[in-house]
Amino acid sequence: MRIAVVNLTSGGLSGGYRKYLSRLMPLLANDPRVTALSVFVPEAAAAEVDRGIDVRTWPRQHAGTRFTTLVRDVVASAPDVVFVPTARHTQFGNLPVVVMVRNMEPLTVPFDGNTWAEGLKNVARAWEARRACRRAARVIAVSGHVRDFIVSRWQIDRDRVGTVYHGVDEAGPAAVTHAARPCTLFTAGSIRPARGLEDVIRALPLLDADVRLLIAGQVDARCAGYAEQLRRLCGDLGVVSRVTFAGQFGPSDMAEAFWRCAAFVMTSRAEACPNTALEAMSYGCAIVSVDRAPMPEFLGEAALYYPVAEVRVLAEHLRAVLTNTAEHDRLARAARRRAAGFPWEATRDRTIQELERARS
């Protein structure tokens, strides 16, 4: 099968999406079922894909011309199927197109805490994703939660929607023991209202004074107001000295934070596939998470759950992880077991299956 992977984006790639490309594309390229793989990306993103792969680029400004040049180049590469992982629609002649839905914020909480401008952009993103799904030969959902939404809310034929989980790398050496971990809570991801970081900040005053919170992630464009609200909240609660906004972390910093934290906290209001939580599991982190889908689908027994904004419940769970060695270690063992169930090889196999089904 000849595959063209077309990343319809204006140029920026999130950390999770960069990892998806860097891990999955080589697996597809080296699979005997794939006779040719071409990966089309904007010029600014070319370095994100393995150099041993056929990577083709287009100028960023071509996004405003309905990708005319890109479509011509994709069709000229003569693929059997076109895979668009970004849930955007463009017609590639008569070629079957498979799209992937991997962002739930525009679909479920477009305005929640966002500026009007960002909310309207989310509405446009949701409209485009729905349009792409309706016109695609097949749709890949990155979780059962996403699949249920697509089928029930958008009325997409269930038989046209498959579920393919993202993978996670094995973390490597043994985890740090509970006794060696400082009393640091860790959370990571783009800082925007849908992250719900106010929950864990509000929980800090309910915990012992030596408990610290490390927040990794850059402030998304147009979300500076939310970041400032979080800083004011820290001041109002008297926890400024206990919270570190560390900015964007690279892979080594992320690994160190996962190894050293006492618990990883997942507060997000809208996730399709919680990639950072999957990574936390691979490091044997004890996890406390919101109970909102799709968290239980991925984390299973490897997390303690609290209802969104129920800060006292969150604090109780965190206290249990911080003070009860047996509970911490139980969650850590469960996390490692759970993470082993999400290999990238399974992502490759299920992706190929979905692409093959689009041709039939």
N, C-alpha and C positions, 0 to 999 in steps of 0.2 A: 504493500500500500504506500502510495506517495502522499505525503502530508505537507500542507502549508499551514504554519502557525502564524496568525496575523494578529499582532498586538495593536489594536486600534486605540491609541491613546495620544493625547496631545504632547507627550514627551516624558512626563513624570511617572515613576514606578514606586509603589510603596515597598517597604522592606520585606513584607511577606510575599509580595508578588515577585520581587527580585529573587528571593530564595526559591520560589516555585519554578521560575524559569531556569535558574542555575542548576537545580537538582533534577528536574524532570526532563529537560531537553536532551541532555546526554544519554539518559536512559532510553528515550524514544529513538534517538539516532542510532544507538547500538543494538536495538532489538531486531532480530531477523525478520519479524513481520513487517517492518518498515523499510521499504526499499529506497526511499528518498525523503529527507526532511529539510525543509527550508523555513527559516524563522525570520519573519518580517517585523522590524522594530523601528521606531523613530531614531534618527541619527544619535540623539543624546543618550539612548539606552543601549547602544550596540555593545558596549563593554560588559553588559550584564549577562551575556550569553557566552557559553564556552566557545573559544576560538576555533575549536575543531569542528564546529557545526557550520553549515551553510547559513550565514547570517546576512540578510539583505536589509538595507535601510531606505528611508525616504525622508526628505526635508520636512521639518515640523509644519511649515506653512501649507503643506499639501492637505492637512486635516481640514482646512477651510474650503477646499475645492471638491468635497465629497470623495476624497481619496482616489481621484481619477487615475493618476499615474500609478498609484499603488495597486489598484484593481488590475490595470493592464499588466503589471509585472507579475502579480500573483497568477493570473490566468496563463501568462506565458510560461510559467514554471510547470504547467501541466500536472497539478496535483489531482489525486482521486477525491480528496476531501479537504475542506478549509476549516481550520479550528480557530475560533475567535474567543480567547479566554476572558475578554473584557465586556461581554454582553452589550456590544454595540452592533448596529445593523449596517451592512453594506452588501450590495448584490455583487457576486462574483460570477457573472454569466449564469450558466446552468449548473455550476458546481454545487454539490451539497455542502451546507454550512452547519457547523456545530458551534453553539455559543455556550459560555459558562457564566453562571451567576455566582459571584463571590463577595458581594457587598450588600449588606442588609440595611444599613442606615438610611439610604435614600428611599427604600421600600417601606420601612416601618416607622421611622422617627425622623422624617425629613426636616421638621422645624424644631424639634425638641431641644431648646437651649441655643439653637443657632440664630444668627442674624437672619433678617428677612432675605437678604441677598443669597446667603448660603442655603437657606431653606428652599428658595426658588430654584437654585441650581440642583438641589437634591430631587426636587419634583421633576425637573428635566431629565436627570439621570435615570429616575425610575421609569419615566415614559419611554426613554430610549431602550432600557433593558427589557421592558414589556414588549415593545415593538420587535426587538431582536429575537426574543423567545418565540413570538408568534410566527415569525417568518423563517425560523431556522428549521433544518431537517431534524435536528435533535438538540436537546438542551441538557447540559451537565450542571447539576446542583452539587455544591460542595458539602452538603449535609442533608439529612432527612428533613430538618427544619426548613431549609430553603426549598426543597422539593415540595413539601406540603404547601408552602406559601404559593409557589408557582402554579400548582395544580388547583388549589382551592380558591385563591384570590384572583388569579389571572385566567382561570379556566383553560389552562393548557392541557391537552390530552395527556393523561398519566403515562400512556405507553411511549410518549415521545420524550420523557424526562428520566434521566438516570442519575444516580448518586455516585460521586467519586470523591472520597476523602483525600485531603492533602496528606502528605507523609511528614515524618519527622525523623531527623537524624538521631542515631544513638549517641548519647552524650560522652561515652568513653569511660574514664576511671571512676572508681567507687565514690559515692557521695560523701560529703563531709558529715560527720556524726552530729547528732543533735547537740551534744555538749559543746562542740567546737563552733557552733553557729552563733553569731552575735544576735541580739534582739532586734533584728532589722526586718521590716516588711518590705517586699519588693513588688512593684508593678511596672509594666512597660507597654508602650504603644503610643501612637500619635495622640497629642493632647487636644481633644475636642469634646464638646458637650456629651456626645453619645458614650464617652468613656465612663462617665459617672464617678469620677475620682473623688467627688465631695463625700461619698460614702465612707471611704477609708480615712479621709482627713477628719471627718466628724467622729470616727471611732477612736482616734488617738487619745483624746482626753479621758476616755473610759478605760484606758490601759495604763500599766505602770509607766512611770516617767522615763524609764530607760529605753522604752520602745521607740525605735526610729522608723521613718518611712522613706524609702528611696524610690523616686519616680523617674524612669527613663523614657525619653521620647521627645520629639520636637513638637513645637506648637504649630499646628496646621495653619496654612494661610487662611485668613479671615476668622481665626478663632482666638486671636490675641485677647479679646475681651473675656473669654471664658478662662484663659490662663490667669488673667489679672483677678478675676473673681476667686479663683482658688487661692491665690496668694493673700487676698484680703481675708478669706475664710480662715487661713492659718493664723493670721494676726488676731482676728476676733476670738479665736479659740485658745490663743496663747501657746501655739505649737510651732511657731516659726522655726525655732532652733531644732526641732525634731523632724522637719521635713526637708528633703533635698530634692530640688528639681535639677536633675543631672544633665538634661539635654539628650541628644541622640547618642546612643551607644553603638559601638562597633561589635563584631562577633566576639572578640576576646573579653570585652567589658561585660557583655551580656552573659557569657559563660561564667565569669567570676561572680557576677551578681546572683545568678541562679545557684551556684555552689554554696555561696556564703549566707544567703538569706535564711531567716527562720521560717518564713512562709511567703508564698506568692499569692497576691490578691487579685482577683478578677472581678471588676465592677461594671463591665461594659453592659450597656442597654441594648445593643444591636450588633450581633455577630452572625456571620455566615458559617465560618470555620475558625475557631479561636486558636490561630497558629501559635501565638505566644504562650498560651496555656499548654498546648501540646509540647512545646519546647521545654517549658517548666517541668512537665511530667517526665520528660526524658532525663532530666537532671535529678530526679528524685525529690522535687520540691513538695512540701506539704502545701496544699492549695485550699484557699477559702474563696468561694465563688458565689456570684448571684445564681439564683435558681432558674433564671430565665433561659429558655431554649436559645441555642442548642447546647448549652454548657453540660447538662447531664448526659446528653448523647455522646459527648466526647470524653468527659472526665469520669463518668460512672462513679464507682466507689472510691476514687482517688481524690475526692474533695469533700469539704463540708460546705453546705449551701445555706444562703440567707436570702430572704425576699428583698427585692430592690428597695433601697432607702431605709430598710429596717436596721438602723445603725447599732442598736443594742444587741440584736442577734449576731450581727457581724462581729462586734466586740467580744461577745461570749465565745464564738468559735475561735477567734484569734487568740484569746486568752487560753483556751484549751490547748491549742497548738504550741503556744509559747511556754506553757508551764507543765504540760503533761508529756513526758518523753515517750511513753508508750503510744500515745495517740499520734504524736508527730511521726514516729517511726513507722506506724501502721500506714499512715497516709503516704509516706515516702516510698515504702515498698509497693503499695498499690499503684502509685504513680509510675514507677519503673515498669511494672507489669503491663499497665494500660498503654503506655507509650509504645511498647513493643508490638502492639496491634495495629500500628499505623506506619508500616514500611513504605518507602517511596516506590519499591518494586510493585506493590499492590496498586498504587496510584497510576503507575505506568500501564499495568495490565488492564485496569478498568477503563482508563482513558482510551486505550487502543480498542477495547471492546465497543465503547460508545461510538468511536469514529467509524469502525467497521459497520455498525448497525445503521449509521447514517447513509451508507452507500447502498444498502439493500432496498 
